[in-house]
């Protein structure tokens, strides 16, 4: 395993993390462009969004440094009871992404273990996440960390209406 140092994200990390988040969006969009949107300026959007999340109570934003370079990040949060999802208060992992050049070196595992520890340390009795169906490698990692399948998201596109007739 490569020497991986996981630490809290700072404002100085927003540019490289924005690039990683943009790559995550493009990956998902490539898997299913009807489900996952891709907008111009996605990196800037993520930088703005994460800058607002930094330091918020219950938010977990961590980066993994590999040889002094940001090789990945994880974003999670504490969530309240959600009646629509039938979920009691919980921790949620929203994003985890590792740059291609740092994959298969324990970076995602280190990020996930750290995020889980922070969320559980803040009182989360369970941690939930979603994963794209084609992302088999991530699913194997999540299972190895004790996650199990509980839901399958399904999408349906609305029928296109002919506005001319």
C-alpha contacts under 8 A as a table, 3 or more apart, distances in Angstrom:
res1	aa1	res2	aa2	distance
1	X	105	X	5.16
1	X	106	X	5.88
2	X	66	X	7.22
2	X	105	X	5.55
2	X	106	X	6.96
3	X	66	X	6.24
3	X	67	X	7.21
4	X	64	X	6.25
4	X	65	X	5.77
4	X	66	X	5.10
4	X	67	X	7.70
4	X	106	X	7.62
4	X	107	X	6.35
4	X	110	X	7.33
5	X	64	X	5.47
5	X	65	X	5.06
5	X	66	X	6.61
6	X	62	X	6.61
6	X	63	X	5.64
6	X	64	X	4.34
6	X	65	X	6.29
6	X	110	X	6.99
6	X	111	X	6.46
6	X	114	X	7.30
7	X	62	X	5.52
7	X	63	X	5.63
7	X	64	X	6.52
7	X	65	X	7.95
8	X	60	X	7.89
8	X	61	X	6.03
8	X	62	X	4.44
8	X	63	X	6.21
9	X	13	X	6.16
9	X	14	X	7.93
9	X	54	X	7.56
9	X	61	X	5.46
9	X	62	X	4.85
9	X	63	X	5.52
10	X	13	X	5.35
10	X	14	X	7.10
10	X	54	X	7.34
11	X	14	X	5.41
11	X	51	X	6.69
11	X	54	X	7.79
12	X	15	X	7.26
13	X	16	X	5.78
13	X	17	X	5.97
13	X	70	X	7.93
14	X	17	X	5.09
14	X	18	X	5.72
14	X	47	X	5.37
14	X	50	X	7.30
14	X	51	X	7.19
15	X	18	X	5.10
15	X	19	X	6.43
15	X	47	X	6.61
16	X	19	X	5.08
16	X	20	X	6.37
16	X	70	X	6.88
17	X	20	X	4.96
17	X	21	X	6.03
17	X	47	X	7.39
17	X	63	X	7.98
17	X	70	X	7.63
17	X	72	X	7.50
17	X	73	X	6.81
18	X	21	X	5.02
18	X	22	X	6.10
18	X	42	X	7.96
18	X	43	X	4.58
18	X	44	X	6.55
18	X	45	X	7.88
18	X	46	X	5.39
18	X	47	X	5.08
19	X	22	X	5.08
19	X	23	X	6.34
19	X	43	X	5.52
20	X	23	X	5.03
20	X	24	X	6.28
20	X	72	X	7.02
20	X	73	X	7.77
20	X	97	X	6.89
20	X	98	X	7.41
20	X	99	X	6.68
21	X	24	X	4.91
21	X	25	X	6.28
21	X	43	X	6.58
21	X	46	X	6.64
21	X	97	X	7.29
22	X	25	X	5.10
22	X	26	X	6.22
22	X	42	X	5.69
22	X	43	X	4.99
22	X	46	X	7.56
23	X	26	X	5.05
23	X	27	X	6.07
24	X	27	X	5.08
24	X	28	X	6.33
24	X	97	X	6.40
25	X	28	X	5.24
25	X	29	X	5.99
25	X	36	X	7.47
25	X	37	X	7.72
25	X	38	X	6.64
25	X	42	X	7.91
26	X	29	X	4.93
26	X	30	X	5.91
26	X	38	X	6.84
27	X	30	X	5.13
27	X	31	X	6.44
28	X	31	X	5.09
28	X	32	X	6.35
28	X	33	X	7.57
28	X	36	X	6.07
28	X	132	X	7.39
29	X	32	X	5.19
29	X	33	X	4.50
29	X	34	X	7.77
29	X	35	X	7.40
29	X	36	X	4.90
29	X	37	X	6.22
29	X	38	X	6.44
30	X	33	X	5.98
31	X	134	X	7.18
32	X	35	X	5.53
32	X	36	X	6.16
33	X	36	X	5.32
33	X	37	X	6.43
33	X	38	X	7.93
34	X	37	X	7.23
34	X	157	X	7.67
35	X	155	X	7.11
38	X	42	X	7.10
39	X	42	X	5.63
41	X	44	X	5.29
41	X	45	X	6.20
42	X	45	X	4.91
42	X	46	X	6.19
43	X	46	X	5.20
43	X	47	X	6.22
44	X	47	X	5.00
44	X	48	X	6.15
45	X	48	X	5.16
45	X	49	X	6.08
46	X	49	X	4.91
46	X	50	X	5.88
47	X	50	X	5.30
47	X	51	X	5.96
48	X	51	X	5.15
48	X	52	X	6.50
49	X	52	X	5.30
49	X	53	X	6.46
50	X	53	X	4.84
50	X	54	X	6.04
51	X	54	X	5.43
52	X	56	X	7.97
53	X	56	X	5.58
53	X	59	X	6.78
54	X	59	X	7.36
54	X	61	X	7.01
55	X	59	X	7.14
56	X	59	X	5.59
58	X	77	X	5.36
58	X	78	X	5.00
58	X	119	X	7.78
58	X	122	X	7.43
59	X	75	X	7.56
59	X	76	X	5.97
59	X	77	X	4.31
59	X	78	X	6.56
60	X	74	X	7.58
60	X	75	X	5.59
60	X	76	X	4.84
60	X	77	X	5.56
60	X	115	X	6.64
60	X	118	X	7.31
60	X	119	X	7.50
61	X	73	X	7.28
61	X	74	X	5.87
61	X	75	X	4.75
61	X	76	X	6.59
62	X	73	X	5.55
62	X	74	X	5.38
62	X	75	X	6.72
62	X	111	X	7.10
62	X	115	X	7.33
63	X	70	X	6.51
63	X	71	X	7.53
63	X	72	X	5.73
63	X	73	X	4.24
63	X	74	X	6.52
63	X	111	X	7.24
64	X	70	X	5.68
64	X	71	X	5.66
64	X	72	X	5.22
64	X	73	X	6.03
64	X	107	X	6.69
64	X	110	X	7.80
64	X	111	X	6.56
65	X	68	X	5.43
65	X	69	X	5.12
65	X	70	X	4.48
65	X	71	X	5.65
65	X	72	X	7.40
66	X	69	X	5.23
66	X	70	X	6.34
66	X	71	X	5.92
66	X	102	X	7.74
70	X	73	X	7.86
71	X	98	X	5.74
71	X	99	X	5.47
71	X	101	X	7.84
71	X	102	X	5.91
71	X	107	X	7.45
72	X	96	X	7.42
72	X	97	X	5.40
72	X	98	X	4.03
72	X	99	X	5.92
72	X	102	X	7.96
72	X	107	X	7.01
72	X	108	X	7.31
72	X	111	X	7.82
73	X	95	X	7.75
73	X	96	X	5.78
73	X	97	X	5.68
73	X	98	X	6.68
73	X	111	X	6.86
74	X	93	X	7.45
74	X	94	X	7.69
74	X	95	X	5.44
74	X	96	X	4.27
74	X	97	X	6.60
74	X	111	X	6.20
74	X	112	X	7.17
74	X	115	X	7.14
75	X	93	X	6.08
75	X	94	X	5.59
75	X	95	X	5.05
75	X	96	X	6.47
75	X	115	X	7.94
76	X	91	X	7.09
76	X	92	X	5.31
76	X	93	X	4.20
76	X	94	X	5.30
76	X	95	X	6.97
76	X	115	X	7.04
76	X	119	X	7.94
77	X	91	X	5.66
77	X	92	X	5.38
77	X	93	X	6.73
77	X	94	X	7.77
77	X	119	X	7.21
78	X	89	X	7.50
78	X	90	X	5.86
78	X	91	X	4.41
78	X	92	X	6.26
78	X	119	X	6.75
78	X	124	X	6.92
79	X	82	X	7.92
79	X	89	X	5.62
79	X	90	X	5.31
79	X	91	X	5.83
79	X	92	X	6.82
80	X	88	X	6.87
80	X	89	X	4.34
80	X	90	X	6.57
81	X	86	X	7.73
81	X	87	X	5.69
81	X	88	X	4.22
81	X	89	X	4.23
81	X	90	X	7.32
82	X	85	X	5.48
82	X	86	X	5.83
82	X	87	X	5.14
82	X	88	X	6.26
82	X	89	X	7.25
83	X	86	X	4.74
83	X	87	X	6.48
83	X	88	X	7.94
84	X	87	X	7.87
87	X	90	X	7.32
89	X	124	X	7.11
89	X	125	X	7.69
90	X	124	X	5.00
90	X	125	X	6.14
90	X	126	X	5.31
90	X	127	X	5.75
90	X	128	X	7.27
91	X	119	X	5.75
91	X	120	X	7.50
91	X	124	X	5.23
91	X	125	X	7.63
91	X	126	X	6.12
91	X	127	X	4.40
91	X	128	X	6.32
92	X	127	X	5.36
92	X	128	X	4.91
92	X	129	X	5.74
93	X	96	X	7.42
93	X	115	X	7.91
93	X	127	X	7.18
93	X	128	X	6.33
93	X	129	X	5.05
93	X	130	X	7.84
94	X	129	X	6.45
94	X	130	X	7.51
96	X	108	X	7.12
96	X	111	X	7.65
96	X	112	X	7.60
97	X	108	X	7.11
98	X	102	X	6.43
98	X	103	X	6.19
98	X	107	X	6.89
98	X	108	X	6.30
99	X	102	X	5.46
99	X	103	X	6.51
100	X	103	X	5.36
102	X	105	X	6.18
102	X	107	X	6.97
103	X	106	X	7.28
103	X	107	X	6.78
103	X	108	X	7.63
104	X	107	X	7.44
106	X	109	X	5.22
106	X	110	X	6.09
107	X	110	X	5.16
107	X	111	X	6.19
108	X	111	X	5.07
108	X	112	X	6.02
109	X	112	X	5.14
109	X	113	X	5.98
109	X	141	X	7.11
110	X	113	X	5.22
110	X	114	X	6.11
111	X	114	X	5.23
111	X	115	X	6.11
112	X	115	X	5.10
112	X	116	X	6.00
113	X	116	X	5.19
113	X	117	X	6.11
113	X	145	X	7.83
114	X	117	X	5.09
114	X	118	X	6.23
115	X	118	X	5.12
115	X	119	X	6.13
116	X	119	X	5.15
116	X	120	X	5.93
116	X	127	X	7.12
117	X	120	X	5.21
117	X	121	X	5.79
118	X	121	X	4.94
118	X	122	X	6.22
119	X	122	X	5.10
119	X	123	X	6.57
119	X	124	X	5.52
119	X	127	X	7.62
120	X	123	X	5.03
120	X	124	X	4.52
120	X	125	X	6.48
120	X	126	X	7.52
120	X	127	X	7.93
121	X	124	X	7.17
124	X	127	X	6.72
128	X	147	X	7.83
131	X	135	X	6.80
131	X	138	X	7.51
131	X	139	X	6.95
132	X	135	X	5.37
133	X	136	X	7.10
135	X	138	X	5.59
135	X	139	X	6.39
136	X	139	X	5.00
136	X	140	X	6.23
137	X	140	X	5.18
137	X	141	X	6.39
138	X	141	X	5.02
138	X	142	X	6.13
139	X	142	X	5.02
139	X	143	X	6.14
140	X	143	X	5.16
140	X	144	X	6.20
141	X	144	X	5.08
141	X	145	X	6.42
142	X	145	X	5.10
142	X	146	X	6.60
142	X	147	X	5.37
142	X	148	X	7.77
143	X	146	X	5.13
143	X	147	X	4.72
143	X	148	X	5.96
144	X	147	X	7.24
149	X	152	X	7.97
162	X	165	X	5.90
